[in-house]
């Protein structure tokens, strides 16, 4: 059997993992909205992801749509994405996790990769989701390549898959570093026979693929005319860059701690128990079952204690070399591999201790259960906001069409923000950081924000930025139409929509 084929013994696991993953993303299907950037391509028929340095994602979507212009293939990209990710995870489990005989334990550990709450937002992008999910799967395929292949094949497979990974979405490259740590774990504790030359070639291939992506693919595709070029630049090779990276890592830790502080109290307890159990139990059981003494044993214990911490930092380390740091929950695509690694530690050392294994598997399941409830809750909050904004969009579109009945106006702009509905306010108050991910439309951004209202307009009105003159008119003149939510003003050939529950003061047009 070829290494990339799934054995019959694992076929059931593959189907079950896909079903469980499908249940996780199910609320995304139910919400079924144009999320953030989706608004722009839905109007213009152009995805624009290759200008972000993700050309392979764009080409995959183009293939699904039969070429330009982009039509709406959702939810097919999400279904194909979880099919591929489930395949990659089962392939990795077949090659490396054969010691996990408990099916529920294996599936629960693998699920941590997709149920990562730090990557939750990507699931809602109607087309971009396939790039994030397939990128997540690539590292697991790379580390499923057996040592029986030739050195040339190992290099080619590793480098090509690394380039594909980076061209789909660069962030999951961190998982390659983590799976290398897992290989070291297997080498030390499972006494697995490994070919050092082939392992070195695997890592070199990944590195060469990443370098080729950076110097050739990203250099060719990343837009140089806007923010995307600066966002793609990495730190220069200088001594002070080490300090910058270290500070970035500290800031990221604070950001993640802030997120966890907003999480449910029982999830904090479960996560703490999981982390402590993985370290303490692995050390205790290793010492109990291994009678050898000396430096080798001390180094192995040090590895068990320090490797989870190392894996945590490695999960976001590649992001820390960027010149511009923009900390948002959606960028930590590789963070799920931290819990994945903890699960590997626990299940390896408790495989002979059923009395310990059962409660630990339950702990893993409960931890994953929170991730399920979290994405369902977030999806409902997004849906509540979308329904409310649709309600407002109908009225705004009607009023714009009424004011422009004689086609004397050519453009319009917004001032302020649409208020959140009551149910969404509850979610945002409970989870402020995640609440920031809920899209707020009706802005003057013609790609991501104001495009929302353009869906409902028949007259040719262009969305423009507001000006200081607009704000002066708003404060000095009477509106032409007004209700409890917003008022409409006119300035020459422009219609100005001002929301009453504005979260930003009418200070200046540059705010």
C-alpha positions as CSV (number, residue, x, y, z in Angstrom):
1,X,0.0,0.0,0.0
2,X,1.3,3.5,-0.9
3,X,2.0,5.8,2.0
4,X,-0.6,8.3,1.0
5,X,-3.4,5.8,1.0
6,X,-5.6,5.4,4.1
7,X,-5.6,1.8,5.4
8,X,-9.0,0.1,5.7
9,X,-8.5,0.0,9.5
10,X,-8.5,3.8,9.5
11,X,-11.3,4.4,7.0
12,X,-13.9,4.5,9.8
13,X,-11.8,6.9,11.7
14,X,-11.6,9.1,8.7
15,X,-15.4,9.1,8.2
16,X,-16.0,9.8,11.9
17,X,-13.4,12.6,12.0
18,X,-15.1,14.2,9.0
19,X,-18.6,13.9,10.6
20,X,-17.3,15.4,13.9
21,X,-15.6,18.2,12.0
22,X,-18.7,18.8,10.0
23,X,-20.7,19.1,13.2
24,X,-18.2,21.7,14.4
25,X,-18.6,23.9,11.3
26,X,-22.4,23.2,11.0
27,X,-23.4,26.6,12.4
28,X,-21.3,28.3,9.6
29,X,-23.7,26.6,7.1
30,X,-26.7,27.8,9.1
31,X,-25.5,31.4,9.3
32,X,-24.7,31.5,5.5
33,X,-23.6,35.1,5.3
34,X,-21.1,37.2,3.3
35,X,-18.4,37.6,5.9
36,X,-16.0,40.6,5.9
37,X,-14.0,40.4,2.5
38,X,-16.7,38.2,1.0
39,X,-18.8,41.3,0.5
40,X,-16.2,42.8,-1.9
41,X,-15.9,39.7,-4.1
42,X,-19.6,39.1,-4.1
43,X,-20.1,42.5,-5.8
44,X,-17.0,42.6,-8.0
45,X,-16.5,39.0,-8.8
46,X,-12.8,39.2,-7.9
47,X,-11.3,37.4,-4.9
48,X,-8.1,39.4,-4.5
49,X,-6.4,36.8,-2.2
50,X,-3.4,36.3,-4.4
51,X,-2.4,40.0,-3.6
52,X,-2.2,38.9,0.0
53,X,0.4,36.3,-0.9
54,X,-2.0,33.4,-1.1
55,X,-2.2,32.7,-4.9
56,X,-2.9,28.9,-4.6
57,X,-6.1,29.6,-2.5
58,X,-7.3,32.0,-5.3
59,X,-6.6,29.4,-8.0
60,X,-8.4,26.7,-6.1
61,X,-11.4,28.9,-5.7
62,X,-11.2,29.9,-9.4
63,X,-11.2,26.2,-10.3
64,X,-14.3,25.7,-8.2
65,X,-16.0,28.6,-9.9
66,X,-15.0,27.7,-13.4
67,X,-12.8,30.8,-13.8
68,X,-13.5,34.6,-13.4
69,X,-15.6,36.2,-12.3
70,X,-15.9,34.5,-8.9
71,X,-19.3,33.2,-8.3
72,X,-20.6,31.8,-4.9
73,X,-19.6,28.2,-4.4
74,X,-20.3,28.1,-0.7
75,X,-20.5,25.8,1.3
76,X,-18.5,23.6,-1.1
77,X,-15.1,25.2,-0.1
78,X,-15.7,24.5,3.6
79,X,-16.8,20.9,2.9
80,X,-13.8,20.2,0.7
81,X,-11.5,21.9,3.3
82,X,-12.6,19.7,6.2
83,X,-12.5,16.6,3.9
84,X,-8.8,17.4,3.1
85,X,-7.9,18.3,6.7
86,X,-9.6,15.1,8.0
87,X,-7.6,13.1,5.4
88,X,-4.3,14.7,6.4
89,X,-4.9,14.1,10.1
90,X,-5.9,10.5,9.7
91,X,-2.9,9.9,7.4
92,X,-0.6,11.3,10.1
93,X,-2.3,9.2,12.8
94,X,-1.9,6.1,10.6
95,X,1.8,6.8,10.2
96,X,2.7,8.1,13.7
97,X,-0.1,7.5,16.3
98,X,-0.7,3.8,15.9
99,X,0.0,3.4,19.7
100,X,-3.4,5.1,20.4
101,X,-5.8,2.2,20.3
102,X,-8.8,4.0,21.8
103,X,-10.7,5.5,18.9
104,X,-12.4,8.2,20.9
105,X,-9.1,9.3,22.3
106,X,-7.5,9.5,18.9
107,X,-10.4,11.4,17.3
108,X,-10.6,13.9,20.2
109,X,-6.9,14.7,20.0
110,X,-7.1,15.2,16.2
111,X,-10.1,17.4,16.5
112,X,-8.0,20.0,18.4
113,X,-6.5,21.1,15.1
114,X,-9.9,22.2,13.6
115,X,-11.7,23.2,16.9
116,X,-9.0,25.7,17.7
117,X,-10.9,28.8,18.9
118,X,-8.1,31.1,17.6
119,X,-8.8,30.0,14.0
120,X,-12.6,30.1,14.3
121,X,-13.1,33.2,12.2
122,X,-11.5,31.7,9.1
123,X,-14.3,29.1,8.9
124,X,-16.8,31.9,8.1
125,X,-15.1,33.1,4.9
126,X,-17.1,31.6,2.1
127,X,-14.1,31.0,-0.2
128,X,-11.0,31.7,1.9
129,X,-11.8,28.9,4.3
130,X,-10.6,26.3,1.9
131,X,-7.1,27.9,1.9
132,X,-6.9,28.0,5.7
133,X,-8.1,24.4,6.1
134,X,-5.9,22.8,3.4
135,X,-2.9,24.8,4.6
136,X,-3.5,23.3,8.1
137,X,-3.4,19.8,6.6
138,X,-0.2,20.2,4.6
139,X,2.2,19.8,7.6
140,X,0.6,16.6,8.6
141,X,1.1,15.2,5.2
142,X,4.7,16.2,5.2
143,X,5.3,14.4,8.4
144,X,3.4,11.3,7.2
145,X,6.0,10.7,4.5
146,X,7.8,7.5,5.6
147,X,11.5,7.0,5.9
148,X,11.3,4.3,3.2
149,X,11.1,6.9,0.4
150,X,14.3,8.0,-1.4
151,X,16.1,11.1,-0.3
152,X,15.2,12.9,-3.5
153,X,11.5,12.1,-3.1
154,X,11.6,13.3,0.6
155,X,13.2,16.6,-0.5
156,X,10.7,17.2,-3.4
157,X,7.6,16.2,-1.4
158,X,8.7,18.4,1.6
159,X,9.6,21.4,-0.4
160,X,6.6,21.3,-2.7
161,X,4.2,20.8,0.1
162,X,5.8,23.6,2.1
163,X,5.4,26.0,-0.9
164,X,1.8,24.9,-1.3
165,X,1.2,25.4,2.4
166,X,2.6,29.0,2.3
167,X,0.7,29.8,-0.9
168,X,-2.5,28.7,0.7
169,X,-1.9,30.4,4.0
170,X,1.5,30.9,5.6
171,X,0.6,30.8,9.3
172,X,0.4,27.0,9.7
173,X,4.1,26.6,8.8
174,X,4.5,26.7,12.6
175,X,2.9,23.2,12.8
176,X,5.9,21.9,10.9
177,X,8.1,23.0,13.8
178,X,5.8,21.4,16.3
179,X,5.6,18.1,14.4
180,X,9.4,18.0,14.4
181,X,9.3,18.3,18.2
182,X,6.8,15.4,18.2
183,X,9.3,13.4,16.1
184,X,12.0,14.1,18.8
185,X,9.5,12.9,21.4
186,X,9.0,9.6,19.5
187,X,12.8,9.2,19.1
188,X,13.4,9.7,22.8
189,X,10.6,7.8,24.3
190,X,9.2,5.4,21.8
191,X,12.6,4.4,20.7
192,X,11.4,4.7,17.1
193,X,14.0,4.1,14.5
194,X,14.5,7.2,12.4
195,X,16.9,7.9,9.6
196,X,18.7,11.1,10.7
197,X,19.6,11.9,7.1
198,X,16.0,11.7,5.9
199,X,14.7,13.7,8.8
200,X,17.3,16.3,8.1
201,X,16.3,16.4,4.4
202,X,12.6,16.7,5.5
203,X,13.4,19.8,7.5
204,X,15.7,21.2,4.8
205,X,13.0,20.7,2.2
206,X,10.5,22.5,4.3
207,X,12.9,25.4,4.8
208,X,13.8,25.6,1.1
209,X,10.1,25.6,0.2
210,X,9.4,28.4,2.7
211,X,12.4,30.4,1.3
212,X,11.3,29.9,-2.3
213,X,7.8,31.0,-1.4
214,X,9.2,34.2,0.3
215,X,11.6,35.1,-2.4
216,X,9.7,34.1,-5.5
217,X,6.0,33.6,-5.0
218,X,5.3,36.2,-2.3
219,X,7.6,38.7,-4.1
220,X,5.7,38.2,-7.3
221,X,2.1,38.3,-6.0
222,X,2.0,40.5,-2.9
223,X,0.6,43.9,-3.7
224,X,3.1,46.7,-3.4
225,X,0.6,49.5,-3.6
226,X,-1.1,49.1,-0.2
227,X,-0.9,47.9,3.3
228,X,-0.3,44.3,2.3
229,X,3.3,44.9,1.2
230,X,4.3,46.3,4.6
231,X,2.4,43.5,6.4
232,X,4.4,40.9,4.6
233,X,7.8,42.3,5.4
234,X,10.0,40.4,7.9
235,X,12.5,41.7,10.4
236,X,16.1,42.3,9.1
237,X,18.9,40.0,10.3
238,X,20.3,42.2,13.1
239,X,21.1,41.6,16.7
240,X,18.3,44.0,17.8
241,X,15.8,41.9,15.9
242,X,16.1,39.2,18.5
243,X,14.9,41.7,21.1
244,X,12.0,42.7,18.9
245,X,11.0,39.1,18.4
246,X,11.2,38.5,22.2
247,X,9.0,41.5,22.9
248,X,6.5,40.4,20.2
249,X,6.3,37.0,21.9
250,X,5.7,38.6,25.3
251,X,3.0,40.8,23.8
252,X,1.3,37.8,22.2
253,X,1.4,35.9,25.5
254,X,-0.4,38.8,27.1
255,X,-3.0,38.8,24.3
256,X,-3.7,35.1,24.6
257,X,-3.9,35.3,28.4
258,X,-6.4,38.1,28.0
259,X,-8.5,36.0,25.7
260,X,-8.4,33.0,28.2
261,X,-9.3,35.4,31.0
262,X,-12.6,36.1,29.2
263,X,-13.3,32.4,28.6
264,X,-15.7,30.4,30.8
265,X,-14.5,29.6,34.3
266,X,-15.0,25.8,33.8
267,X,-13.0,25.9,30.6
268,X,-10.1,27.6,32.4
269,X,-10.2,24.8,35.0
270,X,-10.3,22.1,32.3
271,X,-7.5,23.7,30.3
272,X,-5.4,24.0,33.4
273,X,-6.0,20.4,34.4
274,X,-5.1,19.3,30.9
275,X,-1.9,21.2,30.8
276,X,-0.8,20.1,34.3
277,X,-1.8,16.5,33.8
278,X,0.1,16.3,30.5
279,X,3.4,17.5,32.2
280,X,3.1,15.9,35.6
281,X,1.6,12.6,34.6
282,X,4.1,12.1,31.8
283,X,7.1,12.8,34.1
284,X,5.6,10.6,36.9
285,X,4.8,7.6,34.7
286,X,8.1,7.9,32.9
287,X,10.1,7.9,36.1
288,X,8.0,5.1,37.5
289,X,8.5,2.8,34.4
290,X,12.0,3.7,33.6
291,X,14.6,2.5,36.1
292,X,17.6,4.0,34.3
293,X,19.6,6.8,35.9
294,X,22.0,9.4,34.8
295,X,22.1,12.3,32.5
296,X,19.9,10.6,29.9
297,X,17.0,10.3,32.2
298,X,17.5,13.9,33.5
299,X,17.5,15.2,29.9
300,X,14.3,13.2,29.1
301,X,12.5,14.6,32.1
302,X,13.6,18.1,31.1
303,X,12.2,17.5,27.7
304,X,8.9,16.4,29.1
305,X,8.6,19.5,31.2
306,X,9.9,22.1,28.7
307,X,8.6,20.7,25.4
308,X,4.9,21.8,26.0
309,X,6.1,25.3,26.7
310,X,8.3,25.2,23.6
311,X,5.4,24.0,21.5
312,X,3.2,26.8,22.8
313,X,5.7,29.4,21.6
314,X,6.5,27.6,18.4
315,X,2.8,27.7,17.5
316,X,3.0,31.4,16.8
317,X,6.8,32.0,16.5
318,X,6.8,32.5,12.6
319,X,4.4,35.4,13.0
320,X,6.8,37.1,15.4
321,X,9.4,37.8,12.7
322,X,7.0,40.1,10.8
323,X,7.8,43.8,11.0
324,X,4.2,44.8,11.6
325,X,2.4,43.0,14.4
326,X,-1.4,43.0,14.3
327,X,-2.7,40.7,17.0
328,X,-6.0,39.3,16.1
329,X,-7.5,36.0,17.2
330,X,-7.8,34.7,13.6
331,X,-4.0,34.7,12.9
332,X,-3.2,31.9,15.3
333,X,-4.1,29.0,13.0
334,X,-1.4,26.8,14.5
335,X,-2.5,27.2,18.1
336,X,-4.6,24.1,18.1
337,X,-1.4,22.0,17.8
338,X,-0.5,22.9,21.4
339,X,-3.5,21.0,22.8
340,X,-2.8,18.3,20.1
341,X,0.7,17.9,21.6
342,X,-0.6,17.7,25.2
343,X,-3.0,15.0,24.0
344,X,-0.1,13.0,22.5
345,X,1.8,13.2,25.7
346,X,-1.1,12.0,27.8
347,X,-2.2,9.2,25.6
348,X,1.3,7.8,25.2
349,X,2.1,7.5,28.8
350,X,-1.3,6.3,29.9
351,X,-1.8,3.7,27.2
352,X,-1.1,0.9,29.7
353,X,-3.2,2.5,32.5
354,X,-6.9,2.2,31.6
355,X,-7.9,3.6,35.0
356,X,-6.1,6.8,34.1
357,X,-6.9,6.8,30.4
358,X,-10.6,7.0,30.7
359,X,-10.9,10.1,32.9
360,X,-8.2,11.8,30.8
361,X,-10.1,11.1,27.6
362,X,-13.2,12.6,29.2
363,X,-11.1,15.6,30.1
364,X,-10.0,15.9,26.4
365,X,-13.6,15.6,25.3
366,X,-14.9,18.2,27.7
367,X,-12.2,20.6,26.5
368,X,-13.3,20.1,22.9
369,X,-16.9,20.5,23.9
370,X,-16.2,24.1,25.0
371,X,-14.8,24.7,21.5
372,X,-18.0,23.4,20.0
373,X,-20.2,25.6,22.2
374,X,-18.0,28.6,21.5
375,X,-18.3,28.4,17.7
376,X,-22.0,27.9,17.9
377,X,-22.4,30.8,20.2
378,X,-20.2,33.0,18.0
379,X,-22.2,32.0,14.9
380,X,-25.4,32.9,16.6
381,X,-24.0,36.3,17.6
382,X,-22.8,36.9,14.0
383,X,-26.2,35.9,12.7
384,X,-28.0,38.2,15.1
385,X,-25.9,41.1,13.9
386,X,-26.4,40.2,10.3
387,X,-30.2,40.0,10.7
388,X,-30.3,43.4,12.4
389,X,-28.1,45.0,9.8
390,X,-30.2,43.5,7.0
391,X,-33.2,45.1,8.6
392,X,-31.4,48.5,8.7
393,X,-30.0,48.0,5.2
394,X,-33.5,47.6,3.7
395,X,-34.5,50.9,5.3
396,X,-31.3,52.8,4.3
397,X,-31.5,51.5,0.8
398,X,-35.2,52.6,0.6
399,X,-34.4,56.1,1.9
400,X,-31.4,56.5,-0.4
401,X,-33.5,55.5,-3.4
402,X,-36.3,57.9,-2.3
403,X,-33.9,60.8,-1.9
404,X,-32.3,60.0,-5.2
405,X,-35.6,59.5,-7.1
406,X,-34.6,62.1,-9.7
407,X,-31.0,60.7,-9.9
408,X,-29.5,64.0,-8.9
409,X,-27.0,62.4,-6.4
410,X,-23.9,60.4,-7.4
411,X,-22.5,59.2,-4.1
412,X,-23.1,58.6,-0.4
413,X,-21.2,58.0,2.8
414,X,-21.7,56.9,6.4
415,X,-20.9,58.5,9.7
416,X,-20.9,56.5,12.9
417,X,-21.7,52.8,13.4
418,X,-24.8,50.7,13.4
419,X,-25.7,49.7,17.0
420,X,-25.6,46.0,17.9
421,X,-28.8,44.1,18.6
422,X,-29.5,43.2,22.2
423,X,-28.4,39.5,21.8
424,X,-25.1,40.4,20.2
425,X,-24.5,43.0,22.9
426,X,-24.7,40.2,25.5
427,X,-22.1,38.1,23.6
428,X,-19.8,41.1,23.1
429,X,-20.0,42.1,26.8
430,X,-19.2,38.5,27.8
431,X,-16.4,37.9,25.2
432,X,-15.1,41.4,24.3
433,X,-12.1,40.0,22.2
434,X,-14.3,37.6,20.2
435,X,-17.0,40.3,19.9
436,X,-14.5,42.3,17.9
437,X,-14.6,39.6,15.2
438,X,-18.3,40.2,14.6
439,X,-18.4,42.1,11.3
440,X,-19.8,45.7,11.6
441,X,-20.8,46.9,8.2
442,X,-22.1,50.3,7.0
443,X,-18.6,51.9,6.9
444,X,-17.0,53.9,4.1
445,X,-14.8,50.9,3.0
446,X,-16.1,50.0,-0.4
447,X,-14.6,46.5,-0.3
448,X,-15.3,45.2,3.2
449,X,-17.9,47.6,4.8
450,X,-20.0,49.8,2.6
451,X,-20.3,47.1,0.0
452,X,-23.1,45.7,2.2
453,X,-25.6,48.5,1.3
454,X,-24.6,48.3,-2.4
455,X,-26.3,44.8,-2.5
456,X,-29.7,46.5,-2.2
457,X,-29.3,49.6,-4.4
458,X,-30.4,49.8,-8.0
459,X,-29.4,53.4,-8.7
460,X,-25.8,54.0,-9.4
461,X,-24.5,55.5,-6.2
462,X,-20.8,55.4,-5.3
463,X,-19.5,55.0,-1.8
464,X,-17.1,57.7,-0.7
465,X,-15.3,58.8,2.4
466,X,-16.9,61.4,4.7
467,X,-15.3,64.9,4.8
468,X,-15.0,67.7,7.4
469,X,-17.6,69.6,5.3
470,X,-20.0,66.6,5.6
471,X,-19.6,66.7,9.4
472,X,-20.2,70.4,9.5
473,X,-23.5,70.0,7.6
474,X,-24.6,67.2,9.9
475,X,-24.2,69.5,13.0
476,X,-25.6,72.6,11.4
477,X,-28.5,71.6,9.1
478,X,-31.7,69.7,9.3
479,X,-31.9,66.1,7.9
480,X,-34.0,65.4,4.9
481,X,-35.1,62.0,6.4
482,X,-34.8,61.0,10.1
483,X,-35.8,58.1,12.3
484,X,-34.7,56.7,15.7
485,X,-31.7,54.9,14.2
486,X,-30.2,57.3,11.6
487,X,-30.7,60.5,9.7
488,X,-30.0,61.4,6.1
489,X,-28.4,64.7,5.1
490,X,-27.3,66.0,1.7
491,X,-24.2,67.9,0.6
492,X,-24.1,68.9,-3.1
493,X,-24.3,65.5,-5.0
494,X,-23.7,63.4,-1.9
495,X,-26.1,61.8,0.6
496,X,-24.8,61.4,4.2
497,X,-26.2,58.7,6.5
498,X,-25.5,59.4,10.2
499,X,-26.2,56.7,12.7
500,X,-27.5,58.1,16.1
501,X,-25.9,55.4,18.2
502,X,-22.4,56.4,16.9
503,X,-19.6,54.8,18.8
504,X,-17.1,57.4,17.4
505,X,-17.4,61.1,18.0
506,X,-18.0,63.5,15.1
507,X,-14.5,64.8,15.3
508,X,-12.9,64.8,11.9
509,X,-13.0,62.9,8.7
510,X,-9.7,61.3,9.4
511,X,-10.9,59.4,12.4
